[in-house]
Amino acid sequence: MEAPSTDTKTVKRRALHNINTIRKRCKFNNDNDKSQSTFISELNEYCIEEIFKWLSLDDLNSIGKTCKRLQQLAGQHFQRNYPRSFVKIWHGYPFMMGQNVDGLSEFIQSITIVGWYRKFPKQEYTIVDEQTETEQYHYIKSKLDRSLKQIKFDGCRLTKCKVNEIIPLLNGVKVIQMVECTVVDDLYDCLLKHCVNLERLLIGSTRFLSKCDWLRRKYPKLVHFQLIEEKPFTIKQEELLTFLQLNPNIRSFVAHCWDLEKCIDYLIESKVQLDELTIKNYNLMPTDILNTLHDSGFYKRINIFTTSDLNKATIAVNGVGMLKASIILEPGSDYSYLANVKELWPSWTARMIMRCAINFNFNINIIIDTNNNENVIYQTELVHVAKCMINLERIWLKYLKLINSCDILPFIKYSPKLKEIYIVDGYNYHENLLDLSTWNKERQKLGGACKITILIDDDCYFKTKLSSNSIDLSLITLKRQETYPLTHIDPLCFW
């Protein structure tokens, strides 16, 4: 399969075509002489928005440092196209995806407050000093406005004194995430009582030094709750049950399997009813317990995250939705058990065929068949998997290496109901750009095929856009990962 042409002349020709198309649609101030150059400030908002679609985050930030009108337009575009990327404050400057975004600080919607940082390449953790952590709160208070929607506390030591700095901004916050934090004061008095519009609360590996009175409160708009505790537990099972009973508006709950196991009888008797239950480390929990929960009405759909190999028993759990598991790719395997899977985050493992040669001294020599090396097995078996997954609707692709065409094409060719492919770690565009045109032609050969949205990182998105005639074809369209909706469970929120 040939990659699309990326020579300089082709890219320039396409860019010129796009500019001319924009000019035809725009109304210029000087209607009598359209041949003259036009300043960007003279363009209407539609034209400017079209230009912004071709700009990287760094370019957009530079636009935000010009005049007030362009800053406002750039800020609005930034909010529409980067709603989920978290900004971190470093030495008094906001950074997103490694880019300084100080020209767009008034429009930041998601912020991370860090209590530690990682030193690469050894992955060593260094605790930030008290002053550095406090400076982040000062920045948020002075630079951000009420557009703030999400706050992530990462390794922080939460106190009422620190949070008081940002109380005026908490009214509009809809999402709170806490990862490996230590909560000194009661979480409700410290933070949650000020978040009157809170919709999603995600807590992972966090210690509570005071009583958990926040679990005995009502949160009228809360619809998603995630609690991933590490041993030793700081939350009692009775407190968790009380929280769920007081907040029947919660429709989605995420927990570690041992958090559920220790209170399974209470949950069955609680009359709590969820639309969606998600379990981490499922392999430690018996299937019959989950089916009992389903039959009692505790959940309608269940998402399972396991470190074990995917098997028929796991798929047979009542109400199973999204699966994150390892799948063994081995010649001769039967993958028909995957036929009913609708959402999958797989970890592929390709096993090589080995021949055993036994000599007369009873020594066994293992000989690897070079005709069935790991890469060949992987590509061959992946086609078999895709052919069996006739009901697959959404797949997340994540590997130790960058994604290539061979990782994607089988699902495009053989999974008719597939609607979304989310590429987690990035596509290997250095080897081949996304050949959307060829993929679209392959998709057209599949009868009754749904249109697929491929979600990719910014860098690959812009490179593909510049080198392609179109990124929105009849059965294939390309979008940035930032447009990914949170209308269902998002595996990227797990820790």
C-alpha positions in Angstrom: 0.0 0.0 0.0 1.5 3.3 -1.1 1.5 6.3 1.2 -0.1 9.5 0.0 2.2 12.0 -1.8 3.9 14.4 0.5 6.3 16.2 -1.8 6.7 19.9 -1.3 4.9 20.9 -4.5 1.8 18.8 -3.7 1.5 20.3 -0.1 1.9 23.8 -1.4 -0.7 23.2 -4.1 -3.2 21.9 -1.6 -2.5 24.8 0.8 -3.1 27.3 -2.0 -6.3 25.6 -3.0 -7.5 25.8 0.6 -6.6 29.5 0.9 -8.4 30.3 -2.4 -11.5 28.4 -1.3 -11.5 30.4 2.0 -11.1 33.7 0.1 -14.1 33.0 -2.1 -16.3 32.4 1.0 -15.1 35.5 2.9 -16.5 39.0 2.6 -13.6 41.4 2.5 -13.8 45.1 3.5 -12.6 46.3 0.2 -15.1 44.8 -2.3 -13.9 47.0 -5.2 -10.4 45.6 -5.2 -10.2 42.0 -4.1 -6.7 41.5 -5.7 -5.0 43.5 -3.0 -3.6 41.8 0.1 -5.9 41.5 3.1 -4.9 41.8 6.7 -6.0 39.0 8.9 -7.8 41.6 11.1 -10.0 42.4 8.1 -11.3 38.9 7.7 -14.7 37.8 9.0 -15.0 35.3 11.8 -15.8 32.4 9.4 -12.6 32.9 7.5 -10.5 33.2 10.7 -12.0 30.0 12.0 -11.1 28.2 8.8 -7.5 29.4 9.2 -7.4 28.3 12.8 -8.2 24.8 11.8 -4.8 24.6 10.1 -2.9 25.9 13.1 -1.0 23.9 15.7 -1.4 24.6 19.4 1.8 26.6 19.4 0.6 28.7 16.4 -2.8 29.3 18.1 -1.1 30.5 21.3 0.9 33.0 19.3 -2.3 34.3 17.7 -3.6 34.7 21.3 -0.9 37.2 22.1 -1.9 39.7 19.3 -5.0 41.9 19.6 -8.0 41.4 21.8 -10.3 40.4 18.9 -8.0 37.6 17.7 -7.3 36.5 21.2 -11.0 36.1 21.8 -11.5 34.2 18.6 -8.4 32.0 19.2 -9.6 31.4 22.8 -13.0 30.3 21.6 -11.4 27.9 19.1 -9.1 26.6 21.8 -12.0 25.8 24.1 -13.9 24.0 21.3 -11.0 21.9 20.2 -9.0 21.3 23.4 -11.7 20.7 26.0 -10.1 17.7 27.7 -6.3 18.5 27.7 -5.0 19.4 31.1 -2.8 22.4 31.7 0.1 22.3 34.2 1.7 25.3 35.8 5.4 25.3 35.7 7.5 28.3 36.9 4.6 30.6 36.5 3.7 29.6 33.0 0.9 27.2 31.8 1.9 24.3 29.7 -0.3 21.9 27.6 1.2 18.9 25.8 4.6 20.4 26.2 3.6 23.8 24.7 3.4 27.1 26.5 -0.2 28.4 26.3 0.1 31.7 28.2 -1.6 33.5 25.4 -4.7 31.5 26.0 -4.7 31.4 29.8 -8.1 33.1 30.1 -9.7 30.3 28.2 -8.2 27.3 30.0 -10.9 24.7 31.0 -8.8 21.9 32.5 -6.0 22.4 35.0 -3.7 20.0 36.9 -2.3 20.9 40.3 0.8 18.8 40.9 2.4 17.8 44.2 5.3 15.9 42.5 6.9 15.6 39.1 8.6 12.7 37.3 12.3 12.8 36.4 13.0 11.1 33.1 14.4 8.7 32.0 14.6 6.8 35.4 10.9 7.6 36.3 12.0 9.0 39.7 9.5 11.0 41.6 10.4 14.3 43.3 8.0 16.0 45.7 7.5 19.7 44.9 8.1 22.1 47.8 5.2 23.7 49.6 5.9 27.1 47.9 5.8 25.6 44.4 2.5 23.9 45.1 1.0 27.0 46.6 2.1 29.1 43.6 -0.1 27.0 41.4 -3.1 28.0 43.4 -2.1 31.7 43.1 -1.8 31.4 39.3 -5.2 29.8 39.0 -6.7 32.5 41.1 -5.1 35.4 39.2 -5.0 34.2 35.6 -8.0 31.9 35.1 -11.6 32.9 34.9 -14.9 31.0 35.3 -14.4 29.0 32.1 -12.6 26.4 34.3 -14.4 23.1 34.1 -12.0 20.4 35.3 -9.4 20.2 38.1 -7.0 17.3 38.6 -5.1 17.1 41.9 -2.0 14.9 41.2 0.0 13.9 44.3 -1.2 16.9 46.3 -1.6 17.4 50.0 -5.1 19.0 50.1 -5.9 21.5 52.9 -8.7 23.9 53.3 -6.2 26.8 53.4 -4.9 26.0 49.9 -8.2 25.4 48.3 -9.6 28.7 49.7 -7.4 30.4 47.1 -9.6 29.1 44.2 -13.1 29.0 45.8 -14.5 31.7 43.4 -13.7 29.4 40.4 -15.1 26.2 41.8 -18.8 27.1 41.1 -18.4 26.2 37.4 -16.2 23.1 37.9 -17.9 19.9 36.6 -15.0 17.3 37.0 -12.7 16.7 40.0 -9.9 14.1 39.7 -7.7 13.1 42.6 -4.7 10.9 42.1 -2.3 9.7 44.9 -3.3 12.6 47.1 -3.4 13.1 50.8 -6.6 14.9 52.0 -5.8 16.5 55.4 -9.2 18.2 56.0 -12.7 16.9 55.3 -13.0 16.7 51.5 -16.5 18.2 51.6 -15.7 21.3 53.7 -12.3 21.7 51.9 -13.5 21.3 48.3 -16.7 19.6 47.3 -19.2 21.9 48.9 -18.0 24.7 46.6 -18.4 22.6 43.5 -22.2 22.9 43.2 -22.2 21.8 39.5 -20.0 18.7 40.1 -20.9 15.9 37.6 -17.9 13.6 37.7 -15.8 12.7 40.8 -12.7 10.5 40.2 -10.6 9.4 43.2 -7.6 7.1 42.9 -5.1 5.9 45.5 -5.9 8.8 47.9 -5.6 8.8 51.7 -8.0 10.6 53.9 -6.6 11.7 57.2 -9.8 13.0 58.7 -13.3 11.4 58.9 -14.9 10.8 55.5 -18.0 13.0 56.1 -18.1 13.8 52.4 -19.5 10.3 51.9 -22.5 11.3 53.9 -23.5 14.2 51.7 -25.7 14.6 48.7 -24.4 15.9 45.3 -27.5 16.6 43.2 -25.7 16.8 39.8 -23.2 14.0 40.3 -23.6 11.2 37.6 -20.2 9.5 37.6 -18.2 8.3 40.6 -14.9 6.5 40.5 -13.1 5.1 43.6 -9.9 3.1 43.2 -8.4 2.4 46.6 -5.1 0.8 47.4 -4.5 -1.3 50.5 -4.8 -0.4 53.4 -8.3 0.9 52.9 -9.3 4.2 54.3 -13.0 4.0 53.4 -15.3 1.6 55.1 -17.8 -0.4 53.1 -20.8 1.1 55.0 -19.6 4.6 54.1 -19.4 3.7 50.4 -22.9 2.1 50.5 -24.3 5.2 52.2 -22.8 7.4 49.6 -24.4 5.5 46.7 -27.8 5.4 48.5 -27.8 9.1 49.2 -27.0 9.9 45.5 -29.3 7.9 43.3 -28.5 10.3 40.5 -25.1 8.5 40.1 -25.5 6.4 36.9 -21.9 5.3 36.5 -19.6 3.8 39.2 -16.0 2.6 38.8 -14.3 0.5 41.5 -11.5 -2.0 42.2 -12.8 -5.5 42.4 -11.8 -5.8 46.1 -13.8 -2.7 46.9 -16.9 -4.6 45.7 -16.1 -8.0 47.1 -15.9 -6.8 50.6 -19.5 -5.4 50.5 -21.2 -7.5 47.9 -24.1 -8.6 50.2 -24.7 -4.9 51.2 -24.8 -3.9 47.5 -27.4 -6.6 46.6 -29.7 -5.4 49.4 -29.1 -1.7 48.9 -31.6 -1.3 46.0 -28.9 0.9 44.3 -29.4 0.8 40.5 -26.7 1.9 38.1 -26.6 2.2 34.3 -22.9 1.3 34.2 -20.5 -0.5 36.5 -16.8 -0.7 35.7 -14.4 -3.0 37.5 -10.6 -2.9 37.6 -8.7 -6.1 38.2 -11.7 -8.3 37.4 -9.6 -11.5 37.4 -9.8 -11.5 41.2 -13.6 -11.6 41.2 -15.8 -14.6 40.5 -18.2 -14.3 37.5 -21.2 -15.6 39.4 -20.9 -12.7 41.9 -21.2 -10.2 39.0 -24.1 -12.0 37.5 -25.9 -11.9 40.9 -25.4 -8.1 41.0 -26.8 -7.8 37.5 -29.8 -9.9 38.3 -30.5 -7.9 41.4 -30.6 -4.7 39.2 -27.4 -3.2 40.6 -26.1 -2.5 37.1 -27.3 -2.7 33.5 -23.9 -2.7 31.7 -20.5 -3.7 33.0 -17.0 -2.7 31.7 -14.3 -5.1 32.7 -10.6 -4.3 33.1 -8.4 -7.4 33.6 -4.7 -8.2 33.4 -5.6 -11.8 32.5 -6.1 -13.3 29.0 -9.6 -12.7 27.7 -11.7 -15.9 27.8 -15.3 -17.1 27.1 -16.2 -16.8 30.8 -15.4 -13.1 30.9 -17.4 -12.3 27.8 -20.3 -14.3 29.2 -20.8 -11.9 32.2 -24.3 -10.5 32.1 -24.5 -7.0 30.6 -20.8 -6.9 29.5 -19.8 -3.7 27.7 -16.2 -2.6 27.2 -13.4 -5.1 27.7 -9.7 -4.3 28.4 -7.7 -7.5 28.4 -4.9 -9.5 26.8 -5.7 -11.6 23.7 -3.4 -14.4 22.7 -2.8 -14.5 18.9 -1.9 -18.1 18.1 -2.2 -20.1 14.9 -5.1 -22.4 14.9 -7.0 -20.5 17.6 -10.7 -20.1 17.6 -11.7 -16.4 18.0 -15.5 -16.9 17.5 -16.0 -16.1 21.2 -15.2 -12.5 20.4 -18.2 -12.2 18.1 -20.4 -10.3 20.6 -17.8 -7.9 21.9 -18.7 -4.3 21.1 -15.9 -2.3 22.8 -12.4 -3.5 23.2 -9.0 -2.2 24.5 -6.8 -5.2 23.6 -3.3 -6.1 24.5 -2.1 -8.5 21.8 0.4 -11.3 22.4 1.6 -13.3 19.4 2.9 -16.8 20.2 5.3 -18.5 17.8 4.9 -22.1 16.7 7.6 -24.4 18.0 8.6 -27.8 16.9 10.0 -30.3 19.5 12.9 -32.6 18.3 13.5 -35.5 20.7 16.8 -37.4 20.4 17.5 -40.9 21.7 19.0 -39.5 24.9 15.6 -38.0 25.7 16.8 -34.5 25.4 14.2 -32.1 24.0 15.4 -29.4 21.6 13.0 -26.5 21.0 13.2 -25.3 17.4 11.4 -22.1 16.4 9.8 -22.3 13.0 11.3 -19.3 11.2 8.4 -19.3 8.7 6.1 -18.4 11.5 7.9 -15.5 13.2 6.1 -13.3 15.7 5.3 -10.5 13.3 3.9 -12.8 10.6 1.7 -14.6 13.2 0.5 -11.2 14.6 -0.6 -9.9 11.2 -2.2 -13.2 10.1 -4.0 -13.8 13.3 -5.2 -10.2 13.6 -7.1 -10.6 10.3 -8.8 -13.7 11.8 -9.7 -11.7 14.9 -11.2 -8.8 12.9 -13.3 -11.2 10.8 -14.8 -12.7 13.9 -15.6 -9.3 15.6 -18.7 -8.7 13.6 -20.3 -6.6 16.4 -17.3 -4.5 17.3 -18.2 -0.8 17.5 -15.2 0.8 19.3 -11.6 -0.2 19.7 -8.6 1.5 21.5 -5.2 0.6 20.0 -2.2 0.9 22.3 1.1 -0.9 21.9 4.7 -0.6 23.1 5.5 0.5 19.6 3.8 3.2 17.4 0.7 2.1 15.5 1.1 1.1 11.8 -1.3 0.5 9.0 -1.2 -3.3 9.6 -2.7 -2.7 13.1 -5.7 -0.8 11.7 -6.5 -2.1 8.3 -7.9 -5.6 9.3 -10.6 -3.9 11.4 -11.4 -1.4 8.6 -11.8 -4.3 6.1 -13.7 -6.9 8.2 -15.6 -5.3 11.2 -18.8 -3.9 9.6 -20.2 -2.2 12.8 -17.0 -0.5 13.8 -17.5 3.3 14.4 -14.4 4.5 16.3 -10.7 3.6 16.4 -8.8 5.4 19.1 -5.0 5.4 18.6 -3.7 5.9 22.2 0.1 6.3 21.8 0.3 7.7 18.3 0.6 6.6 14.7 4.0 5.8 13.1 3.7 8.5 10.4 7.5 8.5 9.9 7.0 5.1 8.2 3.7 5.8 6.4 1.1 8.6 6.7 -2.5 7.6 7.2 -3.6 6.6 3.8 -7.3 7.5 4.3 -8.2 7.3 0.6 -7.0 3.7 0.3 -8.6 2.8 3.7 -11.9 4.3 2.5 -11.8 2.2 -0.7 -11.2 -1.0 1.4 -14.1 0.0 3.7 -16.4 0.5 0.7 -15.9 -3.2 -0.3 -17.5 -4.3 3.0 -21.2 -4.5 2.6 -23.3 -2.5 5.2 -20.2 -1.0 6.8 -20.5 1.9 9.2 -18.5 5.1 8.9 -15.3 5.0 11.0 -13.9 7.9 13.0 -10.2 7.6 13.6 -9.0 9.6 16.6 -5.3 10.6 16.5 -2.9 12.9 18.3 -2.4 16.5 17.1 0.9 16.0 15.3 -0.3 13.2 13.1 -3.6 14.9 12.5 -2.1 18.0 11.1 0.5 16.1 9.0 -2.3 14.0 7.5 -4.5 17.0 6.9 -1.8 18.8 4.9 -0.9 15.8 2.8 -4.5 14.6 2.0 -7.2 16.0 -0.3 -9.7 15.3 2.4 -9.8 13.9 5.9 -13.6 13.4 5.8 -14.4 10.7 3.3 -17.6 8.6 2.8 -16.6 5.8 5.2 -13.5 7.2 7.0 -13.0 10.4 8.8 -10.1 11.7 10.9 -10.5 13.7 14.1 -8.2 14.9 16.9 -8.3 13.0 20.1 -9.4 16.1 22.0 -12.9 15.8 20.4 -13.4 12.4 22.0 -16.7 12.6 24.0 -17.1 11.4 27.6 -20.6 10.1 27.0 -19.4 6.6 28.0 -16.6 5.1 30.1 -13.2 6.5 29.1 -10.4 4.1 29.7 -7.9 7.0 29.7 -9.2 8.1 33.1 -7.9 5.0 34.8 -4.8 5.0 36.9 
